[in-house]
Amino acid sequence: MDSQISLQQPILDGGIRSINFFNGRLLSARDLTQEQSANREADRRLGQAIGDGIVHGLEVSNSTTSTQASPVVAIEAGLAVNRVGQTLLLAGKTEVALVRRATPGTGNIQPFGECAPLQSGTYVAGAGVYLLTIAAAQGTEGRAETHSLERTSASCNTDTTVTAVQFRLIQLDQQITAAEMLDHDHLRNRIAYKCFGVDTTSSFLTDPFEAPLEQYGLLDSLRPTWLTECEVPLAILYWTLVDGIKFIDMWSVRRRVVRRSADHTWSLFTSQRRRGEGEAMFLEFAEHVDSMRKTLSSPANVRAVDHFRYLPPVGFLPLVSSRFTQGFHKDLFFDTITRHPEVHIEGARVEALVNAALHYPPVDLNSHVMIWIYRVRESQQQLATGALANDTQPYLIFTTGHMAYLGDAHFDVNRWDFSNFA
């Protein structure tokens, strides 16, 4: 039974305990350490109030030094906040070898009891799908001078403790089925939307009163057994012993800083998380098609259904042309997908279009939901000039058919030749 208290009675459990300084008090190293711990705890609580995720930077890419047997990734400088409120700063671009054969170093944060060590023993990753994370670590530097009367503490006389970061791989062998692993063409897209939790969120809408949707998606299923509160996800990696790193997908797990919701029952509709995931779907698709343009010999022959089970609620698709050969063919890409004929939209409406679409669920290509296709007037007008030196990349915008149509003609602001009949 919970203990009962009176109004205005201080609750000391969970409070931050700071040293009370006064003239004449004898201070020890323990007192000063406790004061440092109190300051760190206050900072962590402020960090938790701000939210967890990527503040800036920390982009992950395949390193030029990477090989099939010894894959290496490059991680840009940046800042993140983990779920316990710690800030994680990577000061400069760093290359990380994914095969670690060395014994563990001093990179753990046990001294303050905030997080358990992330890795122990020798670790050599095999082929498969992995989650790359960043977490807090701690090291020491230098030696401090000690009083001659305190020889017993000489072994602890490190000069400074350094708050740092470390990286870890988590193999997702229990979250990805054998059938999904064998479907190489759809693997990247299926993993991304496992992380977005589309199956769980869809079932919640069938009966939102059965149980609150407090957790959903692949990352939530990893916590706290595999993925700790001290880690921030950076990217999904797919690596085979034959081909090395096949893809690095950041936005399947990368999220901007998002506050926790004050309500758990209806957080699917009221929290910042869903907005952040909508942005991530949009950026994940952009990153995916950009990778296809760079790696496939002929992107113009790609059909969406052959590589995607899900499309984001809004996306930009670069199109093939005589000057831009590494683009997609508008008819072939959307082959077998129900879509409205192309319409024009003013550039002034594109930002509103994208922001509105981010609040909608992704397009399940097995559901045969229609999609809208838009061409931006400014881009089409530039292409219509027919100039030989025209460097305009043709593209279109698609959105889920569940959202409102934004192609109605407004002849007071639209161009006659690049507008639609209402």
C-alpha positions in Angstrom: 0.0 0.0 0.0 1.3 3.4 -0.9 2.2 5.7 2.0 -0.1 8.6 2.6 1.3 12.2 3.0 -0.2 15.5 3.8 -0.4 18.6 1.5 2.8 20.6 1.4 4.7 17.8 3.0 8.1 17.5 1.2 8.7 14.1 -0.6 12.4 13.5 -0.3 12.5 10.2 -2.2 14.0 10.9 -5.6 15.2 14.3 -4.6 18.7 15.7 -5.6 21.0 15.7 -2.6 23.6 18.4 -2.6 26.2 19.1 0.0 25.3 21.9 2.5 28.4 24.1 2.6 29.1 26.2 5.7 32.1 27.8 7.4 34.0 25.3 9.5 32.7 22.2 7.7 35.4 19.5 7.0 35.1 18.6 3.3 36.3 15.3 1.9 36.7 13.9 -1.7 33.4 12.1 -1.1 31.6 15.4 -0.5 32.9 17.0 -3.6 32.1 13.9 -5.6 28.5 13.9 -4.3 28.2 17.6 -5.4 29.4 16.7 -8.9 26.8 13.9 -9.0 24.1 16.3 -8.0 25.0 18.6 -10.8 25.0 15.8 -13.3 21.6 14.6 -12.1 20.1 18.0 -12.5 21.5 18.2 -16.1 20.2 14.7 -16.9 16.7 15.7 -15.7 16.8 18.8 -17.9 17.9 16.6 -20.8 15.0 14.2 -20.2 12.6 17.2 -20.3 14.1 18.3 -23.7 13.7 14.8 -25.2 15.9 12.2 -26.8 17.2 11.8 -30.4 19.7 13.4 -32.8 20.3 17.2 -32.3 22.5 17.5 -35.4 25.2 15.7 -37.3 26.2 12.0 -36.6 25.4 11.0 -40.2 26.7 7.5 -41.0 28.3 6.5 -44.4 30.4 3.7 -45.8 34.1 4.6 -45.4 36.5 4.5 -48.4 38.7 2.2 -46.3 35.9 -0.3 -45.8 36.5 -3.8 -47.2 34.3 -6.9 -47.4 36.1 -8.6 -44.5 36.7 -5.5 -42.4 33.8 -3.1 -42.9 34.4 0.5 -41.7 31.8 3.3 -41.4 32.5 7.1 -41.2 30.4 9.0 -38.6 30.2 12.8 -38.9 30.6 15.1 -35.9 27.4 15.8 -34.0 25.3 15.9 -30.9 22.6 13.6 -29.5 20.6 13.2 -26.3 19.8 9.7 -24.9 16.8 8.7 -22.9 18.4 9.3 -19.5 19.2 12.9 -20.5 22.9 12.6 -21.2 24.3 14.6 -24.1 26.5 12.7 -26.5 29.0 14.8 -28.4 31.2 13.5 -31.2 33.7 16.3 -31.7 35.0 15.3 -35.1 34.4 12.9 -38.0 35.4 9.4 -36.9 35.9 6.1 -38.7 34.6 3.1 -36.8 35.7 -0.5 -37.6 32.7 -2.8 -37.2 34.8 -5.9 -36.5 36.3 -5.5 -33.0 39.0 -8.0 -32.1 40.6 -6.0 -29.2 39.7 -6.6 -25.5 37.5 -3.9 -23.9 39.1 -0.7 -22.8 38.1 1.7 -20.1 35.1 2.9 -22.0 32.4 2.3 -19.5 30.3 4.4 -17.2 30.0 2.2 -14.2 31.7 4.6 -11.7 28.6 6.8 -11.6 26.2 3.9 -12.0 24.3 5.6 -14.8 24.5 2.8 -17.4 26.0 -0.6 -17.5 28.9 -1.4 -19.9 27.6 -1.9 -23.4 30.0 -4.6 -24.5 32.3 -7.1 -22.7 34.7 -9.6 -24.2 35.8 -10.0 -27.8 33.1 -9.3 -30.4 33.3 -10.1 -34.1 30.2 -9.3 -36.1 29.0 -11.8 -38.7 26.8 -11.2 -41.8 23.3 -9.9 -41.1 21.3 -6.8 -40.2 22.6 -4.6 -37.4 21.7 -1.5 -35.5 24.5 1.0 -34.9 24.2 3.1 -31.8 26.1 5.8 -29.9 26.2 5.9 -26.1 28.0 7.6 -23.3 31.4 6.4 -22.1 34.1 7.5 -19.7 37.8 7.6 -19.6 40.5 9.1 -17.4 43.5 11.3 -18.1 46.7 12.2 -16.2 47.8 11.8 -12.6 47.1 14.3 -9.8 49.5 15.2 -7.0 48.6 13.7 -3.7 49.4 14.6 -0.1 52.2 12.6 1.4 50.0 11.5 4.3 47.5 9.9 1.9 49.6 7.2 0.3 46.8 4.7 0.5 44.8 6.6 -2.1 47.6 7.0 -4.5 46.2 4.3 -6.8 43.1 6.6 -7.4 45.0 9.8 -8.2 43.8 10.2 -11.7 43.8 13.9 -12.7 40.5 14.1 -14.7 37.6 12.0 -15.8 36.5 12.5 -19.4 32.9 12.1 -20.5 33.1 10.6 -24.0 31.1 8.4 -26.4 31.3 4.9 -27.8 29.6 2.9 -30.6 28.0 -0.5 -30.6 26.4 -2.9 -33.0 23.2 -4.8 -32.1 22.5 -7.8 -34.4 18.8 -8.0 -35.3 18.7 -11.7 -35.9 15.6 -12.2 -33.8 13.6 -9.3 -35.3 14.1 -10.2 -39.0 12.6 -13.4 -40.3 14.5 -15.8 -42.7 11.9 -15.1 -45.4 12.5 -11.3 -45.1 16.3 -11.8 -45.2 15.9 -13.8 -48.5 13.8 -11.1 -50.1 16.8 -8.8 -50.8 14.9 -6.3 -53.0 12.4 -5.5 -50.2 14.6 -6.0 -47.2 15.6 -2.3 -46.7 12.0 -1.1 -47.0 10.6 -3.8 -44.8 13.1 -3.2 -42.0 12.5 0.6 -42.1 8.7 0.1 -41.7 9.2 -2.4 -38.9 11.0 0.4 -37.1 8.1 2.8 -37.9 5.7 0.2 -36.4 3.1 0.4 -39.1 1.5 -3.0 -38.3 1.0 -2.1 -34.6 -0.3 1.4 -35.2 -2.8 0.1 -37.8 -4.2 -2.5 -35.5 -4.5 0.1 -32.7 -7.0 2.1 -34.8 -9.2 -0.9 -35.1 -9.9 -0.8 -31.4 -8.2 2.1 -29.5 -10.0 1.2 -26.3 -8.6 -2.3 -25.9 -5.2 -1.3 -24.6 -3.1 1.9 -24.6 -0.4 2.0 -27.4 2.6 2.7 -25.1 5.2 0.9 -27.3 5.4 0.0 -31.0 8.0 -0.6 -33.6 11.2 -2.5 -33.8 13.2 -0.2 -31.5 10.7 -0.4 -28.7 10.8 -4.2 -29.0 14.6 -4.1 -28.4 14.3 -2.2 -25.1 15.5 -2.7 -22.5 17.0 -6.2 -23.2 19.2 -5.3 -26.2 18.9 -1.6 -26.6 19.6 0.4 -23.4 18.2 3.7 -22.3 21.8 5.1 -22.6 22.0 4.5 -26.4 20.8 6.6 -29.3 20.2 4.7 -32.6 22.2 6.0 -35.6 21.6 3.6 -38.5 20.6 0.2 -39.8 23.4 -1.7 -41.5 23.1 -4.7 -43.8 26.4 -6.5 -44.3 27.2 -9.8 -46.0 30.5 -11.6 -46.0 30.3 -11.8 -49.8 29.5 -8.1 -50.6 30.5 -6.3 -47.4 28.2 -3.4 -46.5 25.1 -3.6 -48.8 23.3 -0.6 -47.4 23.3 1.9 -44.6 19.9 3.2 -43.8 19.9 6.1 -41.3 16.4 7.4 -41.2 14.8 4.0 -40.4 16.0 4.6 -36.9 17.4 8.2 -36.8 15.0 10.6 -35.2 15.1 14.3 -34.3 14.9 15.2 -30.6 11.4 14.4 -29.4 9.8 15.0 -26.0 8.1 12.2 -24.2 4.3 12.5 -24.2 2.5 13.6 -21.0 -0.2 11.1 -21.9 0.3 7.4 -22.7 -3.2 6.4 -23.7 -3.6 8.6 -26.7 0.0 9.4 -27.4 -0.3 8.1 -31.0 -2.3 11.2 -31.8 -0.9 13.7 -29.3 2.8 13.1 -29.0 5.7 14.6 -31.0 6.8 11.1 -31.9 4.4 10.6 -34.7 5.4 13.9 -36.4 9.1 12.9 -36.0 8.3 9.5 -37.6 6.5 11.2 -40.5 9.6 13.3 -41.2 11.8 10.2 -40.9 9.6 8.3 -43.5 9.9 11.2 -45.9 13.7 11.4 -45.5 14.2 7.6 -45.5 12.5 7.4 -48.9 14.7 10.3 -50.2 17.8 8.5 -48.9 16.7 5.2 -50.4 16.0 6.5 -53.9 19.2 8.5 -53.9 21.1 5.2 -53.0 19.3 3.4 -55.9 20.3 6.2 -58.3 23.9 5.8 -57.4 24.1 2.0 -57.3 21.7 0.7 -60.0 22.8 0.8 -63.6 19.4 1.8 -64.9 17.0 3.3 -62.3 14.6 4.1 -65.1 13.7 0.4 -65.2 12.7 0.3 -61.5 9.2 -0.5 -60.4 8.2 0.7 -56.9 6.4 -2.6 -56.1 9.6 -4.5 -56.8 11.5 -2.7 -54.1 8.9 -1.1 -51.7 6.1 -2.6 -49.7 5.4 0.8 -48.2 5.8 4.4 -49.6 5.9 7.4 -47.3 2.8 9.6 -47.2 4.7 12.1 -49.3 7.8 11.8 -51.4 9.9 13.5 -54.2 10.8 11.3 -57.1 13.6 12.4 -59.5 12.8 11.6 -63.1 14.9 10.4 -66.0 15.7 12.8 -68.8 18.2 13.2 -71.6 20.4 15.2 -69.3 19.7 13.2 -66.1 20.0 9.6 -67.0 20.1 8.4 -63.3 16.4 9.0 -62.7 13.2 7.0 -62.6 10.5 6.7 -65.2 7.2 8.1 -63.9 5.0 5.5 -65.6 7.2 2.4 -64.9 7.9 3.4 -61.2 4.2 3.6 -60.4 3.3 0.6 -62.5 0.3 -1.4 -61.0 -0.2 1.4 -58.4 -3.5 3.2 -58.5 -2.8 6.9 -59.1 -4.6 10.1 -60.2 -3.4 11.7 -63.4 -0.6 14.3 -63.0 -1.7 17.8 -62.0 0.2 21.0 -61.4 0.8 22.7 -58.1 2.3 26.1 -57.3 5.6 26.1 -55.5 4.1 28.3 -52.8 1.9 25.4 -51.8 4.5 22.6 -51.7 5.6 23.3 -48.1 2.0 23.2 -46.9 1.5 20.0 -48.9 4.5 18.2 -47.4 3.7 19.3 -43.8 0.1 18.2 -44.1 1.0 14.8 -45.6 3.4 14.1 -42.7 0.4 13.6 -40.4 -0.9 10.7 -42.6 0.1 7.0 -42.4 2.4 5.5 -45.1 1.0 4.0 -48.3 0.7 0.2 -48.1 1.2 -0.9 -51.7 -0.8 -4.1 -51.0 -3.9 -2.0 -50.0 -4.3 -0.4 -53.5 -4.8 3.0 -52.0 -4.7 5.7 -54.7 -1.9 8.3 -54.7 -1.9 11.9 -56.0 0.8 12.9 -58.4 1.9 16.6 -58.6 4.2 18.6 -60.8 5.6 21.9 -59.5 4.7 24.8 -61.8 8.1 26.5 -61.4 10.0 23.4 -62.4 7.8 22.6 -65.3 8.0 26.2 -66.6 11.7 26.0 -66.5 11.8 22.7 -68.4 9.3 24.1 -71.0 11.9 26.6 -72.1 13.7 23.8 -73.9 17.1 25.4 -73.4 20.0 23.0 -74.3 21.9 24.0 -71.2 18.9 23.5 -68.9 20.2 21.9 -65.7 16.8 21.5 -64.1 16.3 18.0 -62.7 12.7 16.9 -63.6 10.8 15.5 -60.6 7.3 14.9 -59.3 5.7 14.8 -55.9 3.4 12.0 -54.8 1.1 11.9 -51.7 -1.2 9.4 -50.1 -4.7 9.5 -51.6 -6.1 9.7 -48.0 -5.2 13.4 -47.8 -7.1 16.2 -49.5 -6.4 17.1 -53.1 -4.4 20.3 -53.5 -4.4 20.8 -57.3 -7.5 23.0 -57.7 -6.9 25.9 -59.9 -6.7 29.4 -58.4 -6.4 31.6 -61.5 -5.7 34.7 -59.5 -2.3 33.2 -58.5 -1.7 30.3 -60.9 -0.2 30.4 -64.4 -2.7 29.5 -67.1 -0.5 27.0 -69.0 0.5 25.3 -65.7 -2.7 24.9 -63.8 -5.6 22.5 -63.6 -9.3 22.8 -64.3 -11.3 22.8 -61.1 
